[in-house]
Amino acid sequence: MRSIVRIVGLLTLSAGVASAQQPLSRAEAWSAALTRGGRMGLARADSAMARGALLTARQFENPTLGLSYSRSTPQEHYSVDLPLDYPWLRRDRIGGAEAGYAAVRIRLKLERAAAAFEVDAGYTDALAAAKRARLSALTSHDADSVLTLAKLRRDAGDGSELDVQLAIVNAGQLANDAERD
């Protein structure tokens, strides 16, 4: 039992302080999407892999030296293998790797543009939602003012009870809309 209390105590003490969300500019959001975004990480990994494939296609293979021994004469055998590519095969292999690398560079540009678009669209949606919430709150406040005016008119004999009831319903609906936004 004591060990459980100690573990819970240690976990409680080691827990970090949670901070609220910080306001973020559009440029900061775009920079974060490019540096820490998942799709950009995958695109960079694909680009590095294609670059490695291109470098591998361009390199010449290393020569090999083989040593062997037998009981019969001659007893020691040496062999040197020098791989030579046919020029047309090497050219095609390099061309294919260059085409793959070019395609990956285009995909990297596409992913960068898609990330920028997503950040821009998300940022615009967030701004629109904030403005809509502010407008809904102002409209709800105005509906409360209309309700107060309807009650004053009713008390002065200028309005009816139906006007007050309608203002109550309208104010309630707009308050609900403001809470939802």
C-alpha positions as CSV (number, residue, x, y, z in Angstrom):
1,M,0.0,0.0,0.0
2,R,2.8,2.4,0.9
3,S,4.5,1.7,-2.4
4,I,1.4,2.6,-4.3
5,V,1.1,5.9,-2.4
6,R,4.8,6.6,-3.1
7,I,4.3,5.9,-6.8
8,V,1.2,8.1,-7.0
9,G,3.1,10.8,-5.1
10,L,6.1,10.6,-7.5
11,L,3.8,10.7,-10.5
12,T,2.0,13.7,-9.2
13,L,5.2,15.5,-8.4
14,S,6.8,14.6,-11.8
15,A,3.8,15.8,-13.8
16,G,4.4,18.9,-15.8
17,V,2.3,22.0,-15.7
18,A,-0.2,22.1,-18.5
19,S,-0.3,25.4,-20.3
20,A,-3.1,26.9,-22.3
21,Q,-3.0,27.2,-26.0
22,Q,-1.0,30.2,-27.2
23,P,-2.1,32.5,-30.0
24,L,-0.3,31.7,-33.2
25,S,0.3,33.9,-36.2
26,R,-0.2,32.6,-39.7
27,A,3.6,32.6,-40.4
28,E,4.3,30.7,-37.1
29,A,1.7,28.1,-38.0
30,W,3.1,27.7,-41.5
31,S,6.7,27.4,-40.1
32,A,5.5,24.8,-37.6
33,A,3.7,22.8,-40.3
34,L,6.9,22.8,-42.5
35,T,9.2,21.8,-39.7
36,R,7.1,19.4,-37.6
37,G,4.3,18.4,-40.0
38,G,3.9,14.7,-40.7
39,R,3.4,15.0,-44.4
40,M,6.6,17.2,-44.8
41,G,8.6,14.6,-42.8
42,L,7.5,11.8,-45.1
43,A,8.3,14.0,-48.2
44,R,11.7,14.8,-46.9
45,A,12.4,11.1,-46.2
46,D,11.3,10.2,-49.7
47,S,13.5,12.9,-51.1
48,A,16.5,11.6,-49.2
49,M,15.8,8.1,-50.3
50,A,15.6,9.2,-54.0
51,R,18.8,11.2,-53.6
52,G,20.5,8.1,-52.3
53,A,19.2,6.0,-55.1
54,L,20.5,8.5,-57.6
55,L,24.0,8.5,-56.0
56,T,23.9,4.7,-56.0
57,A,23.0,4.6,-59.7
58,R,25.9,7.0,-60.5
59,Q,28.6,5.1,-58.7
60,F,30.8,2.5,-60.3
61,E,30.9,-0.8,-58.6
62,N,34.0,-1.7,-56.6
63,P,36.4,-4.3,-57.9
64,T,36.8,-7.5,-55.9
65,L,39.8,-9.6,-55.2
66,G,39.4,-13.3,-54.7
67,L,41.9,-15.7,-53.1
68,S,41.6,-19.5,-53.1
69,Y,43.7,-22.5,-52.4
70,S,43.7,-26.0,-53.8
71,R,45.9,-29.1,-53.4
72,S,46.6,-29.5,-57.1
73,T,49.1,-27.4,-58.9
74,P,48.9,-24.4,-59.0
75,Q,47.9,-24.3,-55.4
76,E,47.2,-20.6,-55.0
77,H,44.6,-18.9,-57.1
78,Y,44.0,-15.2,-57.5
79,S,41.1,-13.6,-59.2
80,V,40.2,-10.0,-59.8
81,D,36.7,-9.0,-60.8
82,L,36.3,-5.6,-62.3
83,P,32.6,-5.1,-63.0
84,L,32.0,-3.1,-66.2
85,D,28.6,-1.8,-67.0
86,Y,27.4,-1.5,-70.5
87,P,27.2,2.2,-71.1
88,W,23.6,2.1,-72.4
89,L,22.5,0.2,-69.2
90,R,24.3,2.6,-66.9
91,R,22.9,5.6,-68.7
92,D,19.3,4.1,-68.4
93,R,19.8,3.3,-64.7
94,I,21.0,6.9,-64.0
95,G,18.2,8.3,-66.1
96,G,15.6,6.4,-64.2
97,A,17.1,7.5,-60.9
98,E,17.2,11.1,-62.0
99,A,13.6,10.9,-63.1
100,G,12.6,9.4,-59.7
101,Y,14.5,12.2,-57.9
102,A,12.8,14.8,-60.1
103,A,9.4,13.3,-59.3
104,V,10.2,13.3,-55.6
105,R,11.3,16.9,-55.7
106,I,8.0,17.8,-57.4
107,R,6.1,15.8,-54.7
108,L,8.1,17.8,-52.0
109,K,6.9,21.0,-53.6
110,L,3.4,19.7,-53.8
111,E,3.4,18.7,-50.1
112,R,4.8,22.1,-49.2
113,A,2.0,23.8,-51.1
114,A,-0.6,21.4,-49.6
115,A,0.7,22.1,-46.1
116,A,0.6,25.8,-46.7
117,F,-2.9,25.5,-48.1
118,E,-4.0,23.5,-45.0
119,V,-2.5,26.0,-42.6
120,D,-4.0,28.9,-44.5
121,A,-7.5,27.3,-44.6
122,G,-7.3,26.2,-41.0
123,Y,-6.2,29.7,-39.9
124,T,-8.9,31.3,-41.9
125,D,-11.5,29.0,-40.5
126,A,-10.3,29.8,-37.0
127,L,-10.5,33.5,-37.6
128,A,-14.0,33.1,-39.1
129,A,-15.1,31.1,-36.1
130,A,-13.8,33.7,-33.7
131,K,-15.5,36.5,-35.5
132,R,-18.7,34.5,-35.7
133,A,-18.6,33.8,-32.0
134,R,-18.0,37.5,-31.3
135,L,-20.9,38.5,-33.6
136,S,-23.2,35.9,-31.9
137,A,-22.3,37.2,-28.5
138,L,-23.1,40.8,-29.6
139,T,-26.3,39.7,-31.2
140,S,-27.3,37.9,-28.0
141,H,-26.5,41.0,-26.0
142,D,-28.7,43.1,-28.4
143,A,-31.5,40.6,-28.0
144,D,-31.4,41.1,-24.3
145,S,-31.6,44.8,-24.9
146,V,-34.7,44.3,-27.1
147,L,-36.2,42.1,-24.4
148,T,-35.7,44.9,-21.9
149,L,-37.3,47.4,-24.3
150,A,-40.2,45.1,-24.8
151,K,-40.8,44.9,-21.1
152,L,-40.6,48.6,-20.7
153,R,-43.1,49.2,-23.5
154,R,-45.4,46.6,-22.0
155,D,-45.2,48.3,-18.6
156,A,-45.8,51.7,-20.2
157,G,-48.9,50.3,-22.0
158,D,-47.4,50.7,-25.5
159,G,-46.7,46.9,-26.1
160,S,-48.4,43.6,-25.5
161,E,-47.5,40.5,-23.5
162,L,-47.0,38.7,-26.9
163,D,-44.2,41.1,-27.8
164,V,-42.4,40.3,-24.5
165,Q,-42.9,36.6,-25.0
166,L,-41.6,36.8,-28.5
167,A,-38.5,38.8,-27.3
168,I,-37.9,36.1,-24.6
169,V,-38.0,33.3,-27.1
170,N,-35.7,35.3,-29.5
171,A,-33.3,36.2,-26.8
172,G,-33.1,32.5,-25.7
173,Q,-32.5,31.3,-29.2
174,L,-29.8,33.8,-29.8
175,A,-28.2,33.1,-26.4
176,N,-28.1,29.4,-27.4
177,D,-26.5,30.3,-30.7
178,A,-23.9,32.4,-29.0
179,E,-23.1,29.4,-26.6
180,R,-22.9,27.0,-29.6
181,D,-20.5,29.3,-31.5
